[in-house]
Amino acid sequence: MGQGQQEKVATSLADEVGEGISASLAPIDAELARRYPGDPGTRQPVHTVYVPADAFDAGTVRSWGDQALAALDEHAPDAASLARALGLSEALAGPVYERVRAKLEREPVEDLRVDFEDGYGAHSDEEEDIAAARAARLVHEAYAHGTAAPYTGIRMKCLEAPVRDRAIRTLDIFLSGLMEAGGLPEGLVLTLPKVTYPEQVTAMVRLAEEFEKARGLEHGRIGFEIQIETSQSILAADGTATVARMIGAADGRATGLHYGTFDYSACVGVSAAYQSSDHPAADHAKAVMQVAAAGTGVRVSDGSTNVLPVGPTSQVHEAWRLHYGLTRRALARAYYQGWDMHPGHLPTRYAAVYAFYREGLEPAAARLAAYVAKSGGDVMDEPATAKALSGHLLRGLDCGALDADEVTTLTGLTRADLEGFATPRRAALTVAAP
């Protein structure tokens, strides 16, 4: 065929064939859109801090930041000492240390949960009523004064029979208190613990719906996290993945799946000395959670360590190395959130997160820039990889590990460009970096 000669195009199927196939798949298209809407495009906090309801007060967030800074001053007063303790490279030590200190001064806690469950202990109904009303008042005041963590809420008791009525009443008092004070804050997060059956999730949905009706709120305004702490929440008696059914039962209200390290470990018989987020039983549970949540818009969170960084410097450094290593391990496995149980965990949470994103900055930026420029290189990337590269940079920006100017300099892309690659839904949102 000569140059410039038009290629002959032949077809055999009538238009009605494609139209019929499209019509037959329309219900599947709708089901895919409903069940797998993709990531919501909002900022995901790097951690959740749990504070017992009777210990929570107006100064909790600042107190945690001050205690974390004091721990740095005592046990790692400069970049070099923190680098030696954690094994940070010389190139990373300075930038990471400076950003950790700045974060602890500016925004020490990204996600706070006022705990009415295991961390709260035994209290009378009257005491819990008062604590729930007080929590609502303090949370409202914190948001009003600009001192709240970006995400804040409560962990209620579970919906099992012995504590069900108490759980419902605490949730009602807390949400009602917020409404009386002016409304539900944008950063509100609720956590439903010890879920074993999808029907318990359905019950939580009903509670949310009834509250919305009672207070004239938009349908779907109230979402919640599902805490995965039992073997039954991973594998049902019939062999199905319960956690996938729970996401479906939430009817679009589930915002996260949070792994409970110690309850789950005990449930499957792991000895206390070996209960950890890197145990094979933990890896299995989180892998099932991850696959069940993929594409649904539900985020997965790792659990915590119960080894506290307290005591002499040698002991603190040992606990810090453990926490740093577990956090880095989780990040590499795409668990971008975890739990922190003590102010002394904050320095290593942010050190691990910042080191992770800063180590990945230049390689991710170079690959993404090459993808955009179609310039090739030694790696052939696809759209799905461009999505992952953009997601890495956006998460780094959200938590303060990266600066917008340096990302733009290395990639030639704006934040809006990155959001467009990460997910179309994210491009329509404005997410303020910390």
Secondary structure as GFF3:
##gff-version 3
##sequence-region A 1 434
A	DSSP	alpha_helix	15	35	.	.	.	ID=ss1
A	DSSP	beta_strand	47	52	.	.	.	ID=ss2
A	DSSP	alpha_helix	60	75	.	.	.	ID=ss3
A	DSSP	alpha_helix	79	86	.	.	.	ID=ss4
A	DSSP	alpha_helix	90	106	.	.	.	ID=ss5
A	DSSP	beta_strand	111	115	.	.	.	ID=ss6
A	DSSP	alpha_helix	125	145	.	.	.	ID=ss7
A	DSSP	beta_strand	151	155	.	.	.	ID=ss8
A	DSSP	three_ten_helix	161	163	.	.	.	ID=ss9
A	DSSP	alpha_helix	164	181	.	.	.	ID=ss10
A	DSSP	beta_strand	188	192	.	.	.	ID=ss11
A	DSSP	alpha_helix	198	215	.	.	.	ID=ss12
A	DSSP	beta_strand	224	228	.	.	.	ID=ss13
A	DSSP	three_ten_helix	231	233	.	.	.	ID=ss14
A	DSSP	alpha_helix	242	249	.	.	.	ID=ss15
A	DSSP	beta_strand	254	259	.	.	.	ID=ss16
A	DSSP	alpha_helix	261	267	.	.	.	ID=ss17
A	DSSP	three_ten_helix	272	274	.	.	.	ID=ss18
A	DSSP	alpha_helix	280	293	.	.	.	ID=ss19
A	DSSP	beta_strand	299	301	.	.	.	ID=ss20
A	DSSP	alpha_helix	313	332	.	.	.	ID=ss21
A	DSSP	beta_strand	338	340	.	.	.	ID=ss22
A	DSSP	three_ten_helix	343	345	.	.	.	ID=ss23
A	DSSP	alpha_helix	346	373	.	.	.	ID=ss24
A	DSSP	alpha_helix	383	399	.	.	.	ID=ss25
A	DSSP	alpha_helix	404	411	.	.	.	ID=ss26
A	DSSP	alpha_helix	415	422	.	.	.	ID=ss27
A	DSSP	alpha_helix	424	427	.	.	.	ID=ss28
###
